[in-house]
Amino acid sequence: MSTRLFSRWLSLRMSFLVAIGIMLGLTGGPVSAADRPDPIATAAEVDKLLTTELGKSEVPLASSDIYLRRVTLDIAGRPPSIGEITAFSFDPSDAKRSAVVDRLLSTDDYATNWARYYRDVILYRRTEDRAVIVSQELEKYLAGKLSSGASWGEIATEIITAEGEYEDNGATSLIIAQQGRPEETVSEISRIFLGIQIQCAQCHDHPTDRWKREQFHELAAFFPRVASRIIIQPDRRSIAVTVSDSPFGRNFSMNNVRFRGSPEHFMPDLKDPSSQGTKMQPVFFVTGQKLPLGAKDADRRGELSKWITAKDNPYFSQALVNRLWSELVGEGFYEPVDDIGPDRTATAPQTLEYLATKFAEADYDHRWLLKTIIATEAYQRESRSRREPDEVPMQANVSQRLRSDQLFSSLLVALDLSEPETPAGAPGGPYANFRSPRNLFASAFGYDPSNLRDEVQTSIPQALVMMNSPIFSRAISARSRTSGLGKLLVEISDDREAVMELYLRVLARQPSLSEQETALNYIRSTTSRGEAFEDLLWTLLNSTEFLHRR
């Protein structure tokens, strides 16, 4: 059997085992849609609890145009089209906000947008730079799962237990991104799926949490038999996650050379680094559940995934609730989003516990959680700047800088462009995807979405990309008659109408009377209509309002 066929067989085997586990009730079983908590009722209770814990907010709900742009960016990763804006504006229904959420959650854009978000969460803190080649397959894997309605528990399980080549199983990406090293792999699993940064306990007891060094290495003991192996063949190159259950594994001194697994994990002796260290039994630090030494890899990672995603493990549900609340409302119950735990103090802890409990009751349904948070008044209020430390939390939505993919998609909508293809003649091979215009744009505008948003900085390379990108510079030019601004000016001869059209395309709203008059006065003061509109468009594209979701 070829390496590629064997890899595909491993991937299918893991999917089959997960499906059998669900059928037999080993993972708790799926919860039917009828038995899940009502999102609207849950959102109302969340608002009540927030008011009890933090006081009543005096910030009003956002206007319809702000809400539509916000919710479309948050769910679909793009701004609304002019057609969507028009339909929403003329819809008289009191339930139109809920209806647009349901519509957006049913689109492919929803799955793609959030797949790109989690792709960045997983890959931004990689220790293996070559792991960028898994990006596209990871995005496809996540988009497929989100589109099909797979639970967050199922996604976590498949990532934790992944095997095979990345082309056949995008779930292998997290392990590949950490070179298959047990220490780095479990650090990221804990951070992403539990919201606990236990990596600080790798070399010493955690300085600000209760976790001990032994607990970190007991967690790493679930992964010693896993390795990330580069496959080089005459016609292709790949990376695979492999498993070795042989009792004759790597020498203990080669702990971080992850070309093959080792029978057990050893905690290094800091006083004598050349010694073998202490053999560690697999123990889950949250609950104390353990496996015996000698357990096979399938048992180690399979049991760990069940313990992590169990309904009675509050960290799993709280980690995603906190992350998505921060992404949507602008301020998490814990900040940063991936640093929660028993020794941290949450903002509005009763609200967090309630929402996390309902999320678990909803079988970790990702769509359900998004719909519930978006239905709260906390989400729908007008946005304000990030609060000062002495101000009351969560009184308004917080303006968020767009992620790279959101910004790129916003430019495509604003300039009436289709998704550009990778230029002809670009180098091929496994890195070809990273020459695409979207990914080249991300090299300047991308950032780790787990970081605090007020740490995201603008830069000179970003300004240069905006000015020099052939795709966008052509569309901003009024000289073209077949696309972008030039096409718009040919189709719309009336300056006021053209100004209105630009505002709708770029900011998803109509200009105020003051903005209209300012723009028209400038256009009249110049000798070139095309250059005047170029200046207007360039100003709107570089405005804080366009670059942020407010």
SETOR-873415 format. One record per residue (C-alpha): residue in three letters; x, y, z. Coordinates in steps of 0.05 Angstrom, whole numbers, always signed. Layout:
residues N
("ALA" (X Y Z))
...
END
This chain:
residues 550
("MET" (+0 +0 +0))
("SER" (+28 +68 -19))
("THR" (+42 +122 +33))
("ARG" (-15 +164 +5))
("LEU" (-66 +107 +6))
("PHE" (-44 +87 +76))
("SER" (-54 +159 +99))
("ARG" (-123 +161 +69))
("TRP" (-140 +95 +103))
("LEU" (-118 +123 +171))
("SER" (-161 +184 +161))
("LEU" (-222 +142 +143))
("ARG" (-209 +96 +202))
("MET" (-210 +154 +251))
("SER" (-274 +183 +221))
("PHE" (-306 +113 +226))
("LEU" (-286 +106 +299))
("VAL" (-314 +174 +317))
("ALA" (-379 +157 +282))
("ILE" (-384 +90 +318))
("GLY" (-370 +125 +384))
("ILE" (-428 +173 +373))
("MET" (-474 +115 +354))
("LEU" (-456 +77 +417))
("GLY" (-463 +137 +461))
("LEU" (-389 +139 +478))
("THR" (-384 +214 +464))
("GLY" (-450 +231 +497))
("GLY" (-488 +228 +431))
("PRO" (-515 +285 +390))
("VAL" (-572 +328 +418))
("SER" (-630 +337 +370))
("ALA" (-646 +408 +348))
("ALA" (-714 +405 +383))
("ASP" (-681 +389 +449))
("ARG" (-630 +445 +447))
("PRO" (-641 +509 +486))
("ASP" (-677 +564 +449))
("PRO" (-624 +616 +427))
("ILE" (-670 +676 +434))
("ALA" (-693 +657 +504))
("THR" (-622 +641 +524))
("ALA" (-598 +709 +498))
("ALA" (-652 +744 +539))
("GLU" (-630 +708 +602))
("VAL" (-557 +726 +587))
("ASP" (-577 +800 +583))
("LYS" (-614 +794 +650))
("LEU" (-554 +762 +683))
("LEU" (-507 +815 +655))
("THR" (-551 +870 +682))
("THR" (-552 +837 +751))
("GLU" (-477 +829 +752))
("LEU" (-454 +893 +718))
("GLY" (-513 +941 +720))
("LYS" (-560 +965 +666))
("SER" (-527 +994 +604))
("GLU" (-549 +1062 +578))
("VAL" (-520 +1051 +509))
("PRO" (-576 +1044 +456))
("LEU" (-580 +990 +404))
("ALA" (-542 +1002 +339))
("SER" (-579 +1029 +279))
("SER" (-601 +981 +224))
("ASP" (-545 +998 +176))
("ILE" (-491 +990 +229))
("TYR" (-522 +925 +253))
("LEU" (-526 +896 +183))
("ARG" (-454 +911 +167))
("ARG" (-431 +885 +235))
("VAL" (-469 +820 +233))
("THR" (-451 +806 +160))
("LEU" (-377 +817 +174))
("ASP" (-381 +774 +237))
("ILE" (-417 +716 +206))
("ALA" (-398 +717 +133))
("GLY" (-331 +754 +136))
("ARG" (-353 +806 +85))
("PRO" (-396 +869 +84))
("PRO" (-467 +867 +57))
("SER" (-480 +878 -16))
("ILE" (-522 +937 -39))
("GLY" (-578 +887 -54))
("GLU" (-575 +861 +18))
("ILE" (-574 +932 +45))
("THR" (-635 +951 +5))
("ALA" (-674 +888 +24))
("PHE" (-659 +897 +98))
("SER" (-677 +971 +97))
("PHE" (-745 +959 +66))
("ASP" (-762 +898 +109))
("PRO" (-817 +921 +158))
("SER" (-813 +858 +201))
("ASP" (-795 +863 +274))
("ALA" (-758 +798 +266))
("LYS" (-714 +820 +208))
("ARG" (-650 +820 +250))
("SER" (-661 +747 +270))
("ALA" (-680 +730 +199))
("VAL" (-615 +758 +170))
("VAL" (-575 +719 +221))
("ASP" (-609 +654 +201))
("ARG" (-597 +669 +127))
("LEU" (-523 +685 +137))
("LEU" (-512 +623 +180))
("SER" (-538 +580 +123))
("THR" (-488 +606 +72))
("ASP" (-420 +579 +51))
("ASP" (-391 +647 +71))
("TYR" (-405 +631 +144))
("ALA" (-366 +566 +141))
("THR" (-308 +598 +102))
("ASN" (-303 +658 +147))
("TRP" (-299 +619 +212))
("ALA" (-254 +566 +181))
("ARG" (-205 +622 +165))
("TYR" (-211 +648 +236))
("TYR" (-195 +580 +268))
("ARG" (-141 +568 +216))
("ASP" (-106 +630 +242))
("VAL" (-117 +610 +314))
("ILE" (-83 +544 +301))
("LEU" (-26 +566 +255))
("TYR" (-4 +634 +281))
("ARG" (+33 +602 +340))
("ARG" (+65 +546 +300))
("THR" (+136 +525 +316))
("GLU" (+146 +494 +247))
("ASP" (+149 +547 +193))
("ARG" (+141 +495 +138))
("ALA" (+72 +481 +167))
("VAL" (+44 +539 +127))
("ILE" (+34 +490 +71))
("VAL" (-23 +458 +111))
("SER" (-62 +523 +113))
("GLN" (-107 +511 +53))
("GLU" (-124 +439 +73))
("LEU" (-138 +461 +145))
("GLU" (-185 +515 +119))
("LYS" (-221 +465 +75))
("TYR" (-227 +415 +132))
("LEU" (-255 +467 +180))
("ALA" (-302 +497 +128))
("GLY" (-330 +428 +112))
("LYS" (-341 +412 +185))
("LEU" (-375 +479 +200))
("SER" (-418 +475 +138))
("SER" (-442 +405 +156))
("GLY" (-461 +426 +227))
("ALA" (-408 +385 +262))
("SER" (-404 +401 +336))
("TRP" (-344 +436 +366))
("GLY" (-333 +373 +406))
("GLU" (-328 +331 +342))
("ILE" (-278 +381 +311))
("ALA" (-235 +381 +374))
("THR" (-236 +304 +377))
("GLU" (-214 +297 +305))
("ILE" (-157 +348 +314))
("ILE" (-132 +315 +378))
("THR" (-134 +244 +348))
("ALA" (-113 +261 +276))
("GLU" (-67 +217 +235))
("GLY" (-44 +214 +163))
("GLU" (-21 +264 +110))
("TYR" (-47 +334 +113))
("GLU" (-75 +331 +42))
("ASP" (-121 +275 +63))
("ASN" (-136 +300 +133))
("GLY" (-133 +374 +148))
("ALA" (-145 +358 +222))
("THR" (-71 +339 +226))
("SER" (-52 +412 +220))
("LEU" (-45 +428 +294))
("ILE" (+3 +371 +307))
("ILE" (+42 +387 +244))
("ALA" (+45 +461 +264))
("GLN" (+80 +439 +328))
("GLN" (+127 +390 +294))
("GLY" (+93 +332 +330))
("ARG" (+128 +351 +394))
("PRO" (+87 +328 +455))
("GLU" (+103 +390 +496))
("GLU" (+84 +441 +443))
("THR" (+24 +401 +419))
("VAL" (-9 +394 +487))
("SER" (+5 +467 +502))
("GLU" (-35 +487 +441))
("ILE" (-90 +437 +454))
("SER" (-98 +464 +524))
("ARG" (-96 +536 +501))
("ILE" (-145 +529 +444))
("PHE" (-195 +478 +471))
("LEU" (-191 +492 +546))
("GLY" (-170 +565 +547))
("ILE" (-114 +546 +595))
("GLN" (-41 +565 +582))
("ILE" (-9 +507 +618))
("GLN" (+55 +515 +577))
("CYS" (+82 +561 +632))
("ALA" (+88 +498 +675))
("GLN" (+135 +462 +627))
("CYS" (+199 +480 +663))
("HIS" (+173 +501 +732))
("ASP" (+108 +504 +771))
("HIS" (+61 +555 +740))
("PRO" (+78 +624 +769))
("THR" (+6 +650 +771))
("ASP" (-37 +586 +766))
("ARG" (-42 +524 +809))
("TRP" (-15 +477 +755))
("LYS" (+48 +439 +773))
("ARG" (+106 +419 +728))
("GLU" (+88 +346 +737))
("GLN" (+18 +360 +712))
("PHE" (+44 +391 +648))
("HIS" (+88 +330 +632))
("GLU" (+32 +282 +651))
("LEU" (-9 +317 +597))
("ALA" (+49 +311 +548))
("ALA" (+49 +236 +563))
("PHE" (-13 +228 +520))
("PHE" (+28 +245 +458))
("PRO" (+97 +211 +458))
("ARG" (+79 +161 +404))
("VAL" (+59 +215 +354))
("ALA" (+107 +245 +305))
("SER" (+106 +293 +246))
("ARG" (+145 +265 +187))
("ILE" (+164 +300 +122))
("ILE" (+152 +256 +62))
("ILE" (+196 +268 +1))
("GLN" (+181 +230 -63))
("PRO" (+203 +243 -134))
("ASP" (+137 +274 -154))
("ARG" (+114 +307 -90))
("ARG" (+128 +329 -19))
("SER" (+82 +323 +40))
("ILE" (+79 +321 +116))
("ALA" (+44 +266 +155))
("VAL" (+25 +253 +227))
("THR" (+49 +183 +243))
("VAL" (+41 +137 +303))
("SER" (+91 +87 +331))
("ASP" (+65 +38 +383))
("SER" (+129 -2 +379))
("PRO" (+164 -13 +447))
("PHE" (+229 +5 +412))
("GLY" (+220 +79 +400))
("ARG" (+266 +138 +399))
("ASN" (+322 +146 +449))
("PHE" (+297 +188 +507))
("SER" (+350 +241 +494))
("MET" (+318 +256 +427))
("ASN" (+252 +281 +457))
("ASN" (+245 +338 +407))
("VAL" (+268 +305 +343))
("ARG" (+199 +284 +321))
("PHE" (+211 +238 +262))
("ARG" (+182 +179 +299))
("GLY" (+147 +169 +366))
("SER" (+174 +140 +431))
("PRO" (+141 +91 +479))
("GLU" (+134 +140 +537))
("HIS" (+146 +213 +555))
("PHE" (+200 +234 +603))
("MET" (+201 +297 +645))
("PRO" (+272 +324 +640))
("ASP" (+314 +329 +702))
("LEU" (+332 +403 +705))
("LYS" (+391 +390 +750))
("ASP" (+419 +336 +704))
("PRO" (+394 +349 +633))
("SER" (+435 +291 +605))
("SER" (+398 +240 +647))
("GLN" (+336 +203 +625))
("GLY" (+290 +241 +670))
("THR" (+224 +216 +700))
("LYS" (+177 +171 +661))
("MET" (+108 +203 +663))
("GLN" (+40 +169 +667))
("PRO" (-15 +200 +623))
("VAL" (-59 +241 +671))
("PHE" (-109 +295 +651))
("PHE" (-93 +354 +696))
("VAL" (-164 +381 +699))
("THR" (-198 +319 +728))
("GLY" (-141 +273 +749))
("GLN" (-165 +218 +701))
("LYS" (-107 +174 +680))
("LEU" (-84 +116 +636))
("PRO" (-31 +64 +652))
("LEU" (+39 +66 +625))
("GLY" (+44 +26 +562))
("ALA" (-25 +47 +536))
("LYS" (-30 +50 +460))
("ASP" (-34 +117 +424))
("ALA" (-106 +107 +403))
("ASP" (-126 +98 +476))
("ARG" (-84 +157 +499))
("ARG" (-109 +209 +450))
("GLY" (-179 +178 +445))
("GLU" (-190 +181 +520))
("LEU" (-160 +250 +526))
("SER" (-206 +277 +472))
("LYS" (-267 +248 +509))
("TRP" (-244 +277 +575))
("ILE" (-231 +346 +544))
("THR" (-299 +349 +508))
("ALA" (-340 +318 +565))
("LYS" (-402 +357 +586))
("ASP" (-378 +358 +658))
("ASN" (-312 +392 +639))
("PRO" (-331 +466 +643))
("TYR" (-267 +491 +612))
("PHE" (-283 +464 +543))
("SER" (-349 +501 +536))
("GLN" (-324 +563 +572))
("ALA" (-263 +568 +527))
("LEU" (-304 +575 +463))
("VAL" (-358 +618 +495))
("ASN" (-306 +666 +520))
("ARG" (-269 +667 +453))
("LEU" (-332 +680 +412))
("TRP" (-360 +730 +461))
("SER" (-296 +770 +456))
("GLU" (-295 +766 +381))
("LEU" (-368 +788 +374))
("VAL" (-379 +835 +432))
("GLY" (-308 +861 +434))
("GLU" (-290 +843 +506))
("GLY" (-285 +773 +535))
("PHE" (-304 +748 +604))
("TYR" (-230 +733 +609))
("GLU" (-176 +773 +572))
("PRO" (-137 +750 +535))
("VAL" (-186 +699 +508))
("ASP" (-141 +638 +518))
("ASP" (-121 +650 +590))
("ILE" (-177 +626 +636))
("GLY" (-176 +580 +695))
("PRO" (-190 +571 +770))
("ASP" (-139 +624 +789))
("ARG" (-167 +677 +742))
("THR" (-224 +724 +757))
("ALA" (-278 +728 +704))
("THR" (-321 +789 +687))
("ALA" (-393 +769 +700))
("PRO" (-377 +697 +720))
("GLN" (-450 +677 +729))
("THR" (-466 +699 +658))
("LEU" (-407 +660 +631))
("GLU" (-425 +597 +669))
("TYR" (-497 +601 +646))
("LEU" (-480 +611 +573))
("ALA" (-427 +557 +574))
("THR" (-476 +508 +607))
("LYS" (-528 +522 +553))
("PHE" (-475 +514 +499))
("ALA" (-458 +445 +526))
("GLU" (-533 +428 +528))
("ALA" (-536 +449 +455))
("ASP" (-483 +395 +440))
("TYR" (-429 +447 +427))
("ASP" (-467 +472 +365))
("HIS" (-424 +528 +335))
("ARG" (-482 +560 +297))
("TRP" (-525 +558 +360))
("LEU" (-472 +596 +400))
("LEU" (-463 +649 +346))
("LYS" (-538 +659 +340))
("THR" (-547 +664 +415))
("ILE" (-492 +715 +426))
("ILE" (-515 +757 +367))
("ALA" (-586 +757 +394))
("THR" (-564 +791 +459))
("GLU" (-571 +865 +471))
("ALA" (-498 +864 +492))
("TYR" (-480 +848 +420))
("GLN" (-531 +893 +386))
("ARG" (-514 +957 +424))
("GLU" (-477 +1015 +391))
("SER" (-402 +1008 +393))
("ARG" (-355 +1049 +435))
("SER" (-280 +1054 +441))
("ARG" (-246 +1003 +486))
("ARG" (-261 +1021 +558))
("GLU" (-212 +1046 +610))
("PRO" (-195 +997 +667))
("ASP" (-238 +1035 +717))
("GLU" (-300 +1036 +673))
("VAL" (-357 +986 +677))
("PRO" (-346 +926 +630))
("MET" (-391 +905 +572))
("GLN" (-435 +967 +569))
("ALA" (-428 +972 +493))
("ASN" (-402 +933 +434))
("VAL" (-329 +948 +421))
("SER" (-304 +969 +353))
("GLN" (-259 +913 +325))
("ARG" (-205 +920 +273))
("LEU" (-221 +874 +214))
("ARG" (-181 +811 +206))
("SER" (-140 +805 +143))
("ASP" (-191 +761 +106))
("GLN" (-249 +806 +127))
("LEU" (-212 +867 +101))
("PHE" (-192 +833 +36))
("SER" (-264 +812 +24))
("SER" (-288 +882 +41))
("LEU" (-243 +911 -12))
("LEU" (-270 +862 -63))
("VAL" (-341 +883 -47))
("ALA" (-325 +957 -45))
("LEU" (-289 +955 -112))
("ASP" (-337 +906 -145))
("LEU" (-284 +854 -157))
("SER" (-285 +778 -159))
("GLU" (-237 +735 -119))
("PRO" (-171 +742 -156))
("GLU" (-133 +680 -178))
("THR" (-59 +668 -167))
("PRO" (-22 +702 -224))
("ALA" (+1 +658 -282))
("GLY" (+74 +640 -276))
("ALA" (+75 +641 -200))
("PRO" (+120 +586 -171))
("GLY" (+84 +521 -161))
("GLY" (+94 +465 -111))
("PRO" (+65 +459 -41))
("TYR" (+75 +533 -28))
("ALA" (+37 +557 -90))
("ASN" (-24 +577 -49))
("PHE" (+17 +628 -11))
("ARG" (+30 +668 -74))
("SER" (-45 +681 -80))
("PRO" (-66 +754 -74))
("ARG" (-106 +739 -11))
("ASN" (-48 +707 +24))
("LEU" (+2 +760 +2))
("PHE" (-46 +811 +30))
("ALA" (-47 +773 +96))
("SER" (+28 +777 +101))
("ALA" (+19 +852 +116))
("PHE" (-50 +854 +149))
("GLY" (-54 +787 +184))
("TYR" (-50 +780 +260))
("ASP" (-61 +727 +313))
("PRO" (-135 +730 +330))
("SER" (-121 +705 +401))
("ASN" (-83 +769 +416))
("LEU" (-116 +829 +448))
("ARG" (-144 +874 +393))
("ASP" (-113 +937 +423))
("GLU" (-45 +904 +410))
("VAL" (-58 +902 +334))
("GLN" (-17 +956 +301))
("THR" (-19 +991 +234))
("SER" (+46 +990 +194))
("ILE" (+82 +1020 +135))
("PRO" (+79 +954 +96))
("GLN" (+3 +957 +102))
("ALA" (+1 +1026 +71))
("LEU" (+48 +1003 +15))
("VAL" (+4 +943 +0))
("MET" (-57 +987 -6))
("MET" (-21 +1036 -52))
("ASN" (+17 +986 -96))
("SER" (-29 +926 -102))
("PRO" (-42 +919 -177))
("ILE" (-111 +889 -165))
("PHE" (-136 +946 -121))
("SER" (-98 +1003 -154))
("ARG" (-130 +987 -221))
("ALA" (-199 +985 -190))
("ILE" (-189 +1051 -153))
("SER" (-167 +1085 -218))
("ALA" (-221 +1123 -256))
("ARG" (-186 +1110 -322))
("SER" (-212 +1039 -328))
("ARG" (-279 +1035 -362))
("THR" (-294 +962 -349))
("SER" (-284 +953 -275))
("GLY" (-281 +987 -207))
("LEU" (-289 +1062 -200))
("GLY" (-283 +1077 -275))
("LYS" (-341 +1031 -291))
("LEU" (-383 +1063 -236))
("LEU" (-371 +1133 -263))
("VAL" (-390 +1112 -333))
("GLU" (-455 +1081 -308))
("ILE" (-473 +1138 -260))
("SER" (-465 +1208 -290))
("ASP" (-498 +1245 -232))
("ASP" (-445 +1262 -179))
("ARG" (-493 +1258 -120))
("GLU" (-516 +1189 -140))
("ALA" (-444 +1167 -151))
("VAL" (-426 +1192 -81))
("MET" (-485 +1154 -52))
("GLU" (-464 +1091 -89))
("LEU" (-392 +1095 -63))
("TYR" (-414 +1102 +9))
("LEU" (-460 +1043 +3))
("ARG" (-406 +1000 -28))
("VAL" (-350 +1020 +19))
("LEU" (-385 +1034 +86))
("ALA" (-451 +998 +75))
("ARG" (-491 +1060 +91))
("GLN" (-515 +1124 +59))
("PRO" (-474 +1187 +71))
("SER" (-502 +1241 +117))
("LEU" (-523 +1307 +86))
("SER" (-459 +1338 +112))
("GLU" (-417 +1283 +81))
("GLN" (-453 +1290 +15))
("GLU" (-442 +1365 +12))
("THR" (-369 +1359 +32))
("ALA" (-356 +1308 -23))
("LEU" (-395 +1346 -76))
("ASN" (-361 +1412 -59))
("TYR" (-293 +1378 -67))
("ILE" (-313 +1347 -134))
("ARG" (-337 +1415 -160))
("SER" (-272 +1448 -138))
("THR" (-229 +1403 -182))
("THR" (-218 +1402 -256))
("SER" (-220 +1326 -262))
("ARG" (-282 +1288 -241))
("GLY" (-245 +1222 -244))
("GLU" (-188 +1245 -199))
("ALA" (-236 +1276 -149))
("PHE" (-274 +1210 -143))
("GLU" (-208 +1173 -137))
("ASP" (-190 +1217 -78))
("LEU" (-259 +1205 -46))
("LEU" (-255 +1130 -55))
("TRP" (-183 +1128 -28))
("THR" (-205 +1168 +33))
("LEU" (-263 +1121 +47))
("LEU" (-221 +1058 +39))
("ASN" (-170 +1084 +89))
("SER" (-221 +1110 +139))
("THR" (-225 +1081 +209))
("GLU" (-297 +1063 +195))
("PHE" (-279 +1019 +136))
("LEU" (-220 +985 +171))
("HIS" (-261 +968 +232))
("ARG" (-324 +930 +248))
("ARG" (-364 +978 +292))
END
